[in-house]
Amino acid sequence: MEPQLKKLQYCVISLMATLKDLHILNLEIKTVHPL
């Protein structure tokens, strides 16, 4: 696999993991402080 492609794949995985963490955090905040 090309290094550039591997780097891109890693960035996408990291981004998805971050979005998932933010989503979970957002759910926790909504549970603790319902709007």
C-alpha positions as CSV (number, residue, x, y, z in Angstrom):
1,M,0.0,0.0,0.0
2,E,1.2,3.5,-0.8
3,P,2.3,5.5,2.3
4,Q,0.1,8.5,1.2
5,L,-3.0,6.2,1.1
6,K,-2.1,4.6,4.4
7,K,-1.8,8.1,6.0
8,L,-5.2,9.1,4.6
9,Q,-6.8,5.9,5.9
10,Y,-5.3,6.6,9.3
11,C,-6.7,10.1,9.2
12,V,-10.2,8.9,8.3
13,I,-10.1,6.3,11.1
14,S,-8.9,8.9,13.6
15,L,-11.6,11.3,12.5
16,M,-14.3,8.7,12.8
17,A,-13.1,7.7,16.2
18,T,-13.2,11.4,17.3
19,L,-16.7,11.9,15.9
20,K,-17.8,8.8,17.8
21,D,-16.3,10.1,21.0
22,L,-18.0,13.5,20.5
23,H,-21.3,11.8,19.8
24,I,-21.0,9.7,23.0
25,L,-20.0,12.8,25.0
26,N,-22.9,14.8,23.5
27,L,-25.3,12.0,24.5
28,E,-23.9,12.0,28.0
29,I,-24.3,15.8,28.2
30,K,-27.9,15.6,27.0
31,T,-28.6,12.9,29.6
32,V,-27.0,14.9,32.4
33,H,-28.4,18.3,31.3
34,P,-31.6,17.7,29.3
35,L,-32.4,20.7,27.1
